[in-house]
Amino acid sequence: MSQQMAVTSPPASQSRRSLAWLWILLAVGAVILVPVIACGAFGFALALGTTQQGTGSVALGPSVGLIRVEGPITSSGSSGSFGALATSDSVIDQLHQAAQDPNIMAIVLRINSPGGEVVASDEIHHAITQIEKPIVVSMGSLAASGGYYIAAPTDYIYATPNTFTGSIGVISQFITAQKLLDEIGVEVVVITAGEGKDFGSFHRDMTDEEQVYWQSMVDQTYANFVDVVAQGRGLTVDQVQQFADGRVIIGTEALELGLVDEIGYLDDAIRKAGELGGIQGEPRVHEYVHQPGLLELLYGISTRSDTYASLGRILADISGPRLEYRYIGPAY
């Protein structure tokens, strides 16, 4: 006598749980994959469309190259949640691209910056002096200190009537917390070889001798700034020193002093660059842009390395000597 095995179905509740988990997995997969796929599609479309929009790596036909210098000038960092930064590496790379592209006949630098690090500003300045193509500057709301330093050697400078520019000077700031540390009973033990090795440390005040020494460094850097402006603008050192006291001036006054060539806007600078580059008619504009990372494309946030870089800059401000061509204003 044969026995027939009974086939039982899983309980309805277990089936519903399995189905629920499946939907959860599908939802999680959608959250992860859809942005990635969209990013890939966006990147593909960008690659196809950038040359038509004038933002690709190579210009199509005779064009004016547009390079933006926006935010504090620094040697490292990137745009993100801590604000835009004009890094010397990025600006110089874009300048080199424009210089090497045979279709770029002239360059427009759009400057909206309070300046920044001395070395970073000087590196950009040096790169500009090595380019044989005409370079025209269009100043935005602010092109001060290091922002003016990089504009000085260019062929033609436009400022709006109300642009803040100038601020020819050098600043160096030190944060000292010796009194605070003494109050809370914190002692910092420093072991050095060389009595000036802990110069500028935040845990102690500067000596009079150290302040005199550092003032001489600032003075030398200031003299270099004045020379750069004098040479770039065809002025004498004495003429520059009359207004090189660190103050900002507006565009109309800058025109009277010879710091800019004309009052105008970005479209005026583009037309002038086209004229200097020998382009007939309205010039095509080829803009060089920052290429955002994956997380910036997906979520509009900076990577953790940006945060670390920003923290590093804060620590550098606290713990070490720093020279800057920088305007200290309400927004910076």
Rosetta blueprint (number, residue, H / E / L):
1 M L
2 S L
3 Q L
4 Q L
5 M L
6 A L
7 V L
8 T L
9 S L
10 P L
11 P L
12 A H
13 S H
14 Q H
15 S H
16 R H
17 R H
18 S H
19 L H
20 A H
21 W H
22 L H
23 W H
24 I H
25 L H
26 L H
27 A H
28 V H
29 G H
30 A H
31 V H
32 I H
33 L H
34 V H
35 P H
36 V H
37 I H
38 A H
39 C H
40 G H
41 A H
42 F H
43 G H
44 F H
45 A H
46 L H
47 A H
48 L H
49 G H
50 T H
51 T H
52 Q H
53 Q H
54 G L
55 T L
56 G L
57 S L
58 V L
59 A L
60 L L
61 G L
62 P L
63 S E
64 V E
65 G E
66 L E
67 I E
68 R E
69 V E
70 E E
71 G L
72 P L
73 I E
74 T E
75 S L
76 S L
77 G L
78 S L
79 S L
80 G L
81 S L
82 F L
83 G L
84 A L
85 L L
86 A E
87 T E
88 S H
89 D H
90 S H
91 V H
92 I H
93 D H
94 Q H
95 L H
96 H H
97 Q H
98 A H
99 A H
100 Q H
101 D L
102 P L
103 N L
104 I E
105 M E
106 A E
107 I E
108 V E
109 L E
110 R E
111 I E
112 N E
113 S E
114 P L
115 G E
116 G E
117 E E
118 V H
119 V H
120 A H
121 S H
122 D H
123 E H
124 I H
125 H H
126 H H
127 A H
128 I H
129 T H
130 Q L
131 I L
132 E L
133 K L
134 P L
135 I E
136 V E
137 V E
138 S E
139 M E
140 G E
141 S E
142 L E
143 A E
144 A E
145 S L
146 G H
147 G H
148 Y H
149 Y H
150 I L
151 A L
152 A L
153 P L
154 T L
155 D L
156 Y E
157 I E
158 Y E
159 A E
160 T L
161 P L
162 N L
163 T L
164 F E
165 T E
166 G E
167 S L
168 I L
169 G L
170 V L
171 I E
172 S L
173 Q L
174 F L
175 I L
176 T L
177 A L
178 Q H
179 K H
180 L H
181 L H
182 D H
183 E H
184 I H
185 G L
186 V L
187 E L
188 V L
189 V L
190 V L
191 I L
192 T L
193 A L
194 G L
195 E L
196 G L
197 K L
198 D L
199 F L
200 G L
201 S L
202 F L
203 H L
204 R L
205 D L
206 M L
207 T L
208 D H
209 E H
210 E H
211 Q H
212 V H
213 Y H
214 W H
215 Q H
216 S H
217 M H
218 V H
219 D H
220 Q H
221 T H
222 Y H
223 A H
224 N H
225 F H
226 V H
227 D H
228 V H
229 V H
230 A H
231 Q H
232 G H
233 R H
234 G L
235 L L
236 T L
237 V H
238 D H
239 Q H
240 V H
241 Q H
242 Q L
243 F L
244 A L
245 D L
246 G L
247 R L
248 V E
249 I E
250 I E
251 G H
252 T H
253 E H
254 A H
255 L H
256 E H
257 L H
258 G L
259 L L
260 V L
261 D L
262 E E
263 I E
264 G L
265 Y L
266 L H
267 D H
268 D H
269 A H
270 I H
271 R H
272 K H
273 A H
274 G H
275 E H
276 L H
277 G L
278 G L
279 I L
280 Q L
281 G L
282 E L
283 P L
284 R E
285 V E
286 H E
287 E E
288 Y E
289 V L
290 H L
291 Q L
292 P L
293 G L
294 L H
295 L H
296 E H
297 L H
298 L H
299 Y H
300 G L
301 I L
302 S L
303 T L
304 R H
305 S H
306 D H
307 T H
308 Y H
309 A H
310 S H
311 L H
312 G H
313 R H
314 I H
315 L H
316 A H
317 D H
318 I H
319 S H
320 G L
321 P L
322 R L
323 L L
324 E E
325 Y E
326 R E
327 Y L
328 I L
329 G L
330 P L
331 A L
332 Y L
